[in-house]
Amino acid sequence: MSEIMPLVFERSVPGRVGFSLPEQDVPETDLSQIFDKKMIRSKKADLPELSELEIMRHYTELSNHNFGVDSGFYPLGSCTMKYNPKMNEKVARFPGFANVHPYQPESSVQGAMELMYDLQESLVEITGMDEVTLQPAAGAQGEWTGLMLIRAFHEANNDDKRTKVIIPDSAHGTNPASATVAGFEVVTVKSNDKGLVDVEDLRSVVGEDTAALMLTNPNTLGLFEKDIVEIAEIIHDAGGKLYYDGANLNAVMSKARPGDMGFDVVHLNLHKTFTGPHGGGGPGSGPIGIKKDLIPYLPTPVLKKQDDRYVFDYNYPESIGRVKPFYGNFGINVRAYTYIRTMGAEGLKKVTEYAVLNANYMMRRLEEAFDLPYGQICKHEFVLSGNRQKKLGVRTTDIAKRLLDHNFHPPTVYFPLIVDEAMMIEPTETESKETLDKFIDTMLEIAREAEEDPELVQEAPHNTYVKRLDETQAARKPVLRYEHES
């Protein structure tokens, strides 16, 4: 980093001050009366001394090095990095929303509760479920919450033998992780030569110990599970539940509903499908929708409407308990609600149509230069293989890094695991044809470079702030903090 710009410690000049604090208006306290002496500083912290202007320029320059959906195309597969409408931000900053406090009495936050209730009802309609809770704070927590509801259901029916959750070999990595954390054993079901769940293999692994099948539809290959009704029957006939990973809902929203496919639980990613900002570690929101027989186990409190007011109901004796303090990530809920109301039913249908159109357009143009393991019509995303380039000495990771030179964020790489040298690309509906064409042309150019000048790609990136890192060294001996010489 020091090659790019001086760090704050290196800019430090004794005597410069970049802050102004009010005069102390309370008596000084003898810290030794409160803390162990070894926890009290014996000398002042060695902090950089900079003016306010220098501090502002430092952090502004750092921010310009970041990449986000507002600055460029972000084709991460299964992440739905769509544009975050600024109308959402405006509404989320309304004082009545932004300044509410979670400890306020219900009578003083009826407007916020009405918004959450209406959002729940909208998500019920979109998913085809019977009830929704906004409480989970992220997709992975939504997965875990849904699995805990399934576990509570089986336990309430004295069906303790149901200890296994079936997960396809193409699944998102959070699926087996969530199942394990929820106390289940993971069983893998194979994909067939079309990239879909192998129904016969599913029949062979389903049994009396099956608690659930976790499924993404469309799956991570961007392919719709056409046998979903038969799959649901297999699971339900065995006494299990069907769980919907909502990471790819953008591909079917307002066109097909998980509840109508036979799913019993669905988690949603409001920070993906419904345009909450994400990609920098959060915040997220992972509501879950459920069918009626799972309602008794909902996390409490449950938001309800009683006559003309809204209340939090704690009277759920079989509840799995609270899964997040207070009630979800309210700011993200506001953004999602704004998006749904802005788009309307017809607008949400257009979202799906354009997401699918964009993905298929890109896939057909790129298949001339890259291997396409599954060539049927895709939904919102598709998976290429870099095997053709690998034979020339250029790996998928090289292609990803070369994209950085063209100011494109790379797609998801080396996933799903069932595709060698995988590149999973999701353009979303918010990108223009001009942007798609520019990305396609860049990918085709990189494919030509792999044939004509492979070293150019192998040594990429060339014009980024930080050049290619030693990834092995970074993994084994990470430098997690900056140290300077006094």
C-alpha positions, 0 to 999 in steps of 0.5 A: 500500500505504501507504494500507492500513497503514504500511510497515515503514520508516514504522513504524521508531523508532530504538533498537527491536530485534526480534531476538536473536542469540547472542554471536559465538564466532569471531574477526572476519575482515578482509573486505577480505582476501576481497572486493573493497573495493567490495563491502564496506559502508562503513556499516550497512544502513539497515534499519527498527528495530522490535520483535518484536511490530510485525514479527509484526503487520506480516507477519500483517496482510499475510498476511490480505490474501492469497487462497488456496484455504483462504480462498475459492473459486478457479475458475481454469480448467485450474488445478484449485485444489482443497482441499489436505487437511491430512492430506497436510501432516501426513504430509509433516511426519513427521520421517522425511520432512521431515528426510531429506537428499538426500546421505544414502546410499541405505541410510538413506532406503529408506523415502522411496525406497519411497514414491517407487517406490510413487507411481510405480507408482500413477501408472503404473496411473492413466495406463496408461503403462509407466514413470513418473519423478518427477524433473521439478519442475513441469508445464512442466519435465515437458512439456520432459522428455517432448519431449526424450525424444521428440527422443532417440527420433527421433535414436536412430532417425536420424530427424533430419527430425522437427523439428515439433510440432503443437499445437492452437490451444486449447492451454495456452501452455506447450505451444508454449513447451516445444516451442520450448525443446526445439528444435522448430518449432511447427505449429498445428492448428485447432479445428472448430466443436465446439471439438475438433481438426479432424481433416481439418486435422490430416491436412493438417499431419501429415507426415514432419517431424512429431515429435509432437502435444501434446494436452490431453484434455479440452481447455481448453474442457473438451471431450473429444476424442472422435476421440482414437483416430483422432487417435492413428492419424494421428500414429502412422501418420506416425511421430510420438508423441502427447504428453498434457498432464496439466493436465486429468487431473482430468476423467478420472482413474480413468475413462479413461487416456491410455495407453489412448487412444494417448498415448506420453508424459504429464506430470502435475501433482501440485500440481493433480490430486493436491492439492499446494499451489500458486498462489503460485509453487510448489512443483510436481511434474511427473512424466512417464509413458512407453511402453516404447520411450521408457524408454532415454532416461529422465532419470537416475537411475531409481528401481528396486526390486531384490529387497527394496531400492530403488536409483537406477540410472544405467546408462542410456547413452542417457539425456537426463541429469538434469533436476533436482538430486536426485530431484524435489520430495519433499515434493509427492510425499509429499502426492500419495502420501498423497492417492492412498492416502487416496482409493483407487480408488473415491475417485479415481473420485468425484473425477472424477464430482463435478468433472464434475457441478459444472462442468456444473451451473455451466455450465447455470445461467450460460448464461442470462446469458452467451454459451456458445460451445460448449454440449455437455456439458463435463468439469471446466471450461467457457468462457463469453464476455463478448461479451453484456456487452461490447456494454454496455461491460463487458469480461471484465476488469471482470467479473473485478474485480467478483468481487473485491468479493464475495471470489471469485477470478476465473476464468481470463480471455481464455483460450483465445484462440479464444474472445473475452472468454473466462472459463474456469471450473473449480469442482473436486470439493471445492467444495460446492453452496452455494459454487457457488450463491453464485458463480453468483448473484454472476455473475448479479448482475454480469450484471444490473449490466452492464445496469442500472449498467455503471459500477459494474462498469467501476470495480470493485473497490470494497472491496479493499485495493488499488483498480483499477490502471492496468494499462498504466502498470504494464506499461510502467513497473513499480515493482519495489522500495520506496524510502523517504526517510531 
